[in-house]
Amino acid sequence: MNTLDRFNERILSGEDVPPGEGLEVARWIAGQQGLPGNYRGMFAPTPDDFEHGIHVYSGETITHASARHIMGQEAARAICLLGLQDAQVRAAYDRATAWIPTVSEALTHGTFCCGRCTPAFWRHYWVADFPDKELLLTRGLEALKSMRLGDGTWGRYPFFYTLLTLLDIDLAPARAELQYARPVMQRYLRTAPRGRFATRRQHILELALARA
């Protein structure tokens, strides 16, 4: 999880990862494929992650199958962005993701089981080379829109993690959802997010407001 957090921080800040360093990180992630605690053959969190608790980059705590699935998707996304040219990394990625095209619910509706797992699925799917990803993500964003609560938030979907995800997706419906959340984002910034993940959340809010 610490490896993914550092990677996400650099990517969100627009920082390039040198190829050699990127390959080292990608190979480390690939080595987690299929280890105990994995979700459907994906990349497993470490024993230390399970011991100390698992969270997504934006700070929301996740547990049980959701944690294993979300971390697997986040790890797969990182490998896609770091590059799949290395044969060892590509083989691990292909094994980890072979099941994804078989999930009829996700491919039909663009969502995955719950509001916690769906953003992770979207973040990976958007940067991967799966077919028809714009169509799938558009369907998923329609589902997100249907969950609007009218106050700038969504039912089922974790607020900050959803914002982080919408930042990734370069589609008009994603920008529309950021626009919908604008009043809440502005209110959070006025009160200054607090806590362990305050700096990250402030950065996410600033980027999301600039995109909305």
Short mmCIF file of the C-alpha atoms (twelve columns), coordinates in Angstrom:
data_MODEL
# 
_entry.id   MODEL 
# 
loop_
_atom_site.group_PDB 
_atom_site.id 
_atom_site.type_symbol 
_atom_site.label_atom_id 
_atom_site.label_alt_id 
_atom_site.label_comp_id 
_atom_site.label_asym_id 
_atom_site.label_seq_id 
_atom_site.Cartn_x 
_atom_site.Cartn_y 
_atom_site.Cartn_z 
_atom_site.pdbx_PDB_model_num 
ATOM 1   C CA . MET A 1   0.000   0.000   0.000   1 
ATOM 2   C CA . ASN A 2   2.845   2.406   0.776   1 
ATOM 3   C CA . THR A 3   4.305   1.704   -2.664  1 
ATOM 4   C CA . LEU A 4   0.978   2.512   -4.339  1 
ATOM 5   C CA . ASP A 5   0.539   5.628   -2.201  1 
ATOM 6   C CA . ARG A 6   3.935   6.981   -3.253  1 
ATOM 7   C CA . PHE A 7   3.223   6.163   -6.869  1 
ATOM 8   C CA . ASN A 8   -0.203  7.831   -6.791  1 
ATOM 9   C CA . GLU A 9   1.234   10.936  -5.180  1 
ATOM 10  C CA . ARG A 10  3.812   11.319  -7.922  1 
ATOM 11  C CA . ILE A 11  1.319   10.718  -10.721 1 
ATOM 12  C CA . LEU A 12  -1.222  13.130  -9.236  1 
ATOM 13  C CA . SER A 13  1.497   15.769  -8.947  1 
ATOM 14  C CA . GLY A 14  2.482   15.323  -12.583 1 
ATOM 15  C CA . GLU A 15  5.897   13.953  -11.698 1 
ATOM 16  C CA . ASP A 16  7.591   11.624  -14.174 1 
ATOM 17  C CA . VAL A 17  8.825   8.269   -12.908 1 
ATOM 18  C CA . PRO A 18  12.244  7.411   -14.407 1 
ATOM 19  C CA . PRO A 19  12.046  4.226   -16.523 1 
ATOM 20  C CA . GLY A 20  14.475  2.260   -14.382 1 
ATOM 21  C CA . GLU A 21  12.680  3.142   -11.187 1 
ATOM 22  C CA . GLY A 22  9.321   2.449   -12.824 1 
ATOM 23  C CA . LEU A 23  10.438  -1.007  -13.892 1 
ATOM 24  C CA . GLU A 24  11.645  -1.792  -10.383 1 
ATOM 25  C CA . VAL A 25  8.290   -0.781  -8.907  1 
ATOM 26  C CA . ALA A 26  6.351   -2.652  -11.609 1 
ATOM 27  C CA . ARG A 27  8.336   -5.837  -10.969 1 
ATOM 28  C CA . TRP A 28  7.742   -5.542  -7.224  1 
ATOM 29  C CA . ILE A 29  4.003   -5.185  -7.804  1 
ATOM 30  C CA . ALA A 30  4.061   -8.081  -10.274 1 
ATOM 31  C CA . GLY A 31  5.635   -10.221 -7.563  1 
ATOM 32  C CA . GLN A 32  2.455   -9.787  -5.495  1 
ATOM 33  C CA . GLN A 33  0.330   -11.492 -8.129  1 
ATOM 34  C CA . GLY A 34  -1.505  -14.509 -6.776  1 
ATOM 35  C CA . LEU A 35  -0.026  -14.284 -3.271  1 
ATOM 36  C CA . PRO A 36  -2.176  -15.073 -0.203  1 
ATOM 37  C CA . GLY A 37  -4.847  -12.443 0.352   1 
ATOM 38  C CA . ASN A 38  -5.296  -11.737 -3.351  1 
ATOM 39  C CA . TYR A 39  -8.638  -11.161 -5.051  1 
ATOM 40  C CA . ARG A 40  -9.303  -13.530 -7.974  1 
ATOM 41  C CA . GLY A 41  -5.623  -13.939 -8.754  1 
ATOM 42  C CA . MET A 42  -4.823  -10.229 -8.672  1 
ATOM 43  C CA . PHE A 43  -2.035  -8.453  -6.800  1 
ATOM 44  C CA . ALA A 44  -2.251  -9.069  -3.059  1 
ATOM 45  C CA . PRO A 45  -1.808  -6.498  -0.300  1 
ATOM 46  C CA . THR A 46  1.157   -7.227  1.957   1 
ATOM 47  C CA . PRO A 47  0.856   -8.807  5.422   1 
ATOM 48  C CA . ASP A 48  1.780   -5.398  6.863   1 
ATOM 49  C CA . ASP A 49  -1.179  -3.855  5.015   1 
ATOM 50  C CA . PHE A 50  -3.562  -6.365  6.546   1 
ATOM 51  C CA . GLU A 51  -2.070  -5.862  9.996   1 
ATOM 52  C CA . HIS A 52  -2.234  -2.055  10.040  1 
ATOM 53  C CA . GLY A 53  -5.347  -1.482  7.947   1 
ATOM 54  C CA . ILE A 54  -5.872  -0.666  4.296   1 
ATOM 55  C CA . HIS A 55  -6.967  2.627   2.777   1 
ATOM 56  C CA . VAL A 56  -7.180  4.134   -0.681  1 
ATOM 57  C CA . TYR A 57  -4.987  7.101   -1.594  1 
ATOM 58  C CA . SER A 58  -7.756  9.596   -0.764  1 
ATOM 59  C CA . GLY A 59  -7.998  8.217   2.759   1 
ATOM 60  C CA . GLU A 60  -11.126 6.089   2.896   1 
ATOM 61  C CA . THR A 61  -10.609 2.894   4.892   1 
ATOM 62  C CA . ILE A 62  -11.513 -0.358  3.155   1 
ATOM 63  C CA . THR A 63  -11.850 -3.855  4.574   1 
ATOM 64  C CA . HIS A 64  -12.420 -7.510  3.724   1 
ATOM 65  C CA . ALA A 65  -13.022 -8.486  0.063   1 
ATOM 66  C CA . SER A 66  -13.347 -4.831  -0.956  1 
ATOM 67  C CA . ALA A 67  -9.828  -4.129  0.275   1 
ATOM 68  C CA . ARG A 68  -8.363  -7.063  -1.615  1 
ATOM 69  C CA . HIS A 69  -10.236 -6.188  -4.801  1 
ATOM 70  C CA . ILE A 70  -9.546  -2.444  -4.702  1 
ATOM 71  C CA . MET A 71  -5.854  -2.887  -4.002  1 
ATOM 72  C CA . GLY A 72  -5.670  -5.412  -6.827  1 
ATOM 73  C CA . GLN A 73  -7.227  -2.940  -9.258  1 
ATOM 74  C CA . GLU A 74  -5.018  -0.098  -8.023  1 
ATOM 75  C CA . ALA A 75  -1.927  -2.261  -8.459  1 
ATOM 76  C CA . ALA A 76  -3.010  -3.246  -11.979 1 
ATOM 77  C CA . ARG A 77  -3.532  0.434   -12.833 1 
ATOM 78  C CA . ALA A 78  -0.052  1.279   -11.560 1 
ATOM 79  C CA . ILE A 79  1.491   -1.425  -13.744 1 
ATOM 80  C CA . CYS A 80  -0.354  -0.073  -16.797 1 
ATOM 81  C CA . LEU A 81  1.003   3.413   -16.165 1 
ATOM 82  C CA . LEU A 82  4.515   2.203   -15.403 1 
ATOM 83  C CA . GLY A 83  4.605   0.184   -18.610 1 
ATOM 84  C CA . LEU A 84  3.932   -3.382  -19.666 1 
ATOM 85  C CA . GLN A 85  6.932   -3.839  -21.953 1 
ATOM 86  C CA . ASP A 86  8.750   -6.109  -19.495 1 
ATOM 87  C CA . ALA A 87  7.821   -9.748  -20.179 1 
ATOM 88  C CA . GLN A 88  7.772   -10.705 -16.485 1 
ATOM 89  C CA . VAL A 89  5.474   -7.805  -15.604 1 
ATOM 90  C CA . ARG A 90  3.201   -8.384  -18.606 1 
ATOM 91  C CA . ALA A 91  2.776   -12.067 -17.796 1 
ATOM 92  C CA . ALA A 92  1.811   -11.286 -14.184 1 
ATOM 93  C CA . TYR A 93  -0.602  -8.571  -15.333 1 
ATOM 94  C CA . ASP A 94  -2.263  -10.877 -17.857 1 
ATOM 95  C CA . ARG A 95  -2.740  -13.573 -15.218 1 
ATOM 96  C CA . ALA A 96  -4.128  -11.042 -12.748 1 
ATOM 97  C CA . THR A 97  -6.658  -9.531  -15.133 1 
ATOM 98  C CA . ALA A 98  -7.750  -12.483 -17.283 1 
ATOM 99  C CA . TRP A 99  -11.075 -12.705 -15.449 1 
ATOM 100 C CA . ILE A 100 -12.118 -9.062  -15.941 1 
ATOM 101 C CA . PRO A 101 -13.564 -9.425  -19.479 1 
ATOM 102 C CA . THR A 102 -15.803 -12.235 -18.166 1 
ATOM 103 C CA . VAL A 103 -17.707 -10.086 -15.627 1 
ATOM 104 C CA . SER A 104 -20.991 -9.502  -17.415 1 
ATOM 105 C CA . GLU A 105 -22.359 -6.991  -14.877 1 
ATOM 106 C CA . ALA A 106 -19.347 -4.726  -15.239 1 
ATOM 107 C CA . LEU A 107 -19.295 -4.962  -19.013 1 
ATOM 108 C CA . THR A 108 -23.054 -4.363  -19.301 1 
ATOM 109 C CA . HIS A 109 -23.589 -1.632  -16.722 1 
ATOM 110 C CA . GLY A 110 -20.097 -0.211  -16.274 1 
ATOM 111 C CA . THR A 111 -20.151 -0.770  -12.514 1 
ATOM 112 C CA . PHE A 112 -18.710 -3.426  -10.245 1 
ATOM 113 C CA . CYS A 113 -20.679 -4.856  -7.325  1 
ATOM 114 C CA . CYS A 114 -20.561 -1.845  -4.980  1 
ATOM 115 C CA . GLY A 115 -19.786 1.859   -4.710  1 
ATOM 116 C CA . ARG A 116 -16.447 1.203   -3.042  1 
ATOM 117 C CA . CYS A 117 -15.071 -1.179  -5.670  1 
ATOM 118 C CA . THR A 118 -16.439 0.546   -8.763  1 
ATOM 119 C CA . PRO A 119 -14.084 3.597   -8.723  1 
ATOM 120 C CA . ALA A 120 -11.064 1.285   -8.473  1 
ATOM 121 C CA . PHE A 121 -12.395 -0.735  -11.397 1 
ATOM 122 C CA . TRP A 122 -12.867 2.472   -13.405 1 
ATOM 123 C CA . ARG A 123 -9.373  3.786   -12.562 1 
ATOM 124 C CA . HIS A 124 -7.779  0.603   -13.857 1 
ATOM 125 C CA . TYR A 125 -10.084 0.135   -16.841 1 
ATOM 126 C CA . TRP A 126 -9.512  3.671   -18.105 1 
ATOM 127 C CA . VAL A 127 -5.725  3.318   -18.433 1 
ATOM 128 C CA . ALA A 128 -5.727  -0.319  -19.609 1 
ATOM 129 C CA . ASP A 129 -6.075  -1.589  -23.168 1 
ATOM 130 C CA . PHE A 130 -9.479  -3.208  -22.776 1 
ATOM 131 C CA . PRO A 131 -11.843 -2.716  -25.744 1 
ATOM 132 C CA . ASP A 132 -14.740 -0.224  -25.749 1 
ATOM 133 C CA . LYS A 133 -13.598 1.379   -22.527 1 
ATOM 134 C CA . GLU A 134 -15.153 4.756   -23.296 1 
ATOM 135 C CA . LEU A 135 -18.547 3.104   -23.795 1 
ATOM 136 C CA . LEU A 136 -18.209 1.111   -20.575 1 
ATOM 137 C CA . LEU A 137 -17.087 4.117   -18.541 1 
ATOM 138 C CA . THR A 138 -19.888 6.258   -19.971 1 
ATOM 139 C CA . ARG A 139 -22.415 3.671   -18.804 1 
ATOM 140 C CA . GLY A 140 -20.759 3.598   -15.400 1 
ATOM 141 C CA . LEU A 141 -20.872 7.375   -15.091 1 
ATOM 142 C CA . GLU A 142 -24.574 7.299   -15.937 1 
ATOM 143 C CA . ALA A 143 -24.989 4.930   -12.988 1 
ATOM 144 C CA . LEU A 144 -23.029 7.342   -10.798 1 
ATOM 145 C CA . LYS A 145 -25.263 10.220  -11.912 1 
ATOM 146 C CA . SER A 146 -28.328 8.193   -10.934 1 
ATOM 147 C CA . MET A 147 -26.933 8.015   -7.385  1 
ATOM 148 C CA . ARG A 148 -26.772 11.792  -6.900  1 
ATOM 149 C CA . LEU A 149 -28.229 12.818  -3.541  1 
ATOM 150 C CA . GLY A 150 -28.812 16.407  -4.650  1 
ATOM 151 C CA . ASP A 151 -26.287 17.922  -2.252  1 
ATOM 152 C CA . GLY A 152 -23.129 17.399  -4.305  1 
ATOM 153 C CA . THR A 153 -22.490 13.853  -3.094  1 
ATOM 154 C CA . TRP A 154 -23.493 10.391  -4.261  1 
ATOM 155 C CA . GLY A 155 -25.096 7.472   -2.494  1 
ATOM 156 C CA . ARG A 156 -22.884 4.390   -2.139  1 
ATOM 157 C CA . TYR A 157 -19.813 6.099   -3.626  1 
ATOM 158 C CA . PRO A 158 -17.027 7.352   -1.286  1 
ATOM 159 C CA . PHE A 159 -16.725 11.078  -1.930  1 
ATOM 160 C CA . PHE A 160 -12.978 11.723  -2.122  1 
ATOM 161 C CA . TYR A 161 -12.136 8.462   -3.860  1 
ATOM 162 C CA . THR A 162 -14.832 9.182   -6.433  1 
ATOM 163 C CA . LEU A 163 -13.380 12.649  -7.048  1 
ATOM 164 C CA . LEU A 164 -9.924  11.110  -7.481  1 
ATOM 165 C CA . THR A 165 -11.397 8.706   -10.007 1 
ATOM 166 C CA . LEU A 166 -13.258 11.388  -11.952 1 
ATOM 167 C CA . LEU A 167 -9.962  13.263  -12.299 1 
ATOM 168 C CA . ASP A 168 -8.601  10.266  -14.210 1 
ATOM 169 C CA . ILE A 169 -11.416 9.937   -16.735 1 
ATOM 170 C CA . ASP A 170 -11.249 12.322  -19.681 1 
ATOM 171 C CA . LEU A 171 -14.927 12.148  -20.632 1 
ATOM 172 C CA . ALA A 172 -17.643 14.802  -20.581 1 
ATOM 173 C CA . PRO A 173 -19.850 12.841  -18.100 1 
ATOM 174 C CA . ALA A 174 -16.933 12.732  -15.640 1 
ATOM 175 C CA . ARG A 175 -16.522 16.503  -15.858 1 
ATOM 176 C CA . ALA A 176 -20.290 16.874  -15.365 1 
ATOM 177 C CA . GLU A 177 -20.082 14.920  -12.104 1 
ATOM 178 C CA . LEU A 178 -17.213 17.121  -10.920 1 
ATOM 179 C CA . GLN A 179 -19.341 20.161  -11.732 1 
ATOM 180 C CA . TYR A 180 -22.205 18.658  -9.721  1 
ATOM 181 C CA . ALA A 181 -19.857 18.199  -6.724  1 
ATOM 182 C CA . ARG A 182 -18.416 21.725  -6.978  1 
ATOM 183 C CA . PRO A 183 -20.395 23.256  -4.035  1 
ATOM 184 C CA . VAL A 184 -19.292 20.487  -1.672  1 
ATOM 185 C CA . MET A 185 -15.685 20.749  -2.816  1 
ATOM 186 C CA . GLN A 186 -15.687 24.499  -2.283  1 
ATOM 187 C CA . ARG A 187 -17.161 24.062  1.190   1 
ATOM 188 C CA . TYR A 188 -14.523 21.499  2.142   1 
ATOM 189 C CA . LEU A 189 -11.746 23.832  1.026   1 
ATOM 190 C CA . ARG A 190 -13.182 26.765  2.975   1 
ATOM 191 C CA . THR A 191 -13.160 24.698  6.152   1 
ATOM 192 C CA . ALA A 192 -9.757  23.141  5.303   1 
ATOM 193 C CA . PRO A 193 -9.828  19.318  5.352   1 
ATOM 194 C CA . ARG A 194 -8.300  17.941  8.541   1 
ATOM 195 C CA . GLY A 195 -6.772  14.695  9.651   1 
ATOM 196 C CA . ARG A 196 -4.146  12.268  8.427   1 
ATOM 197 C CA . PHE A 197 -5.081  12.649  4.776   1 
ATOM 198 C CA . ALA A 198 -5.813  16.394  4.815   1 
ATOM 199 C CA . THR A 199 -2.997  17.371  2.441   1 
ATOM 200 C CA . ARG A 200 -3.922  14.729  -0.102  1 
ATOM 201 C CA . ARG A 201 -7.589  15.619  0.025   1 
ATOM 202 C CA . GLN A 202 -6.880  19.315  -0.361  1 
ATOM 203 C CA . HIS A 203 -4.801  18.581  -3.450  1 
ATOM 204 C CA . ILE A 204 -7.557  16.377  -4.886  1 
ATOM 205 C CA . LEU A 205 -10.132 19.112  -4.266  1 
ATOM 206 C CA . GLU A 206 -7.989  21.778  -5.912  1 
ATOM 207 C CA . LEU A 207 -7.392  19.639  -9.007  1 
ATOM 208 C CA . ALA A 208 -11.045 18.627  -9.209  1 
ATOM 209 C CA . LEU A 209 -12.267 22.237  -8.941  1 
ATOM 210 C CA . ALA A 210 -9.869  23.255  -11.695 1 
ATOM 211 C CA . ARG A 211 -11.293 20.500  -13.904 1 
ATOM 212 C CA . ALA A 212 -14.980 21.084  -13.068 1 
# 
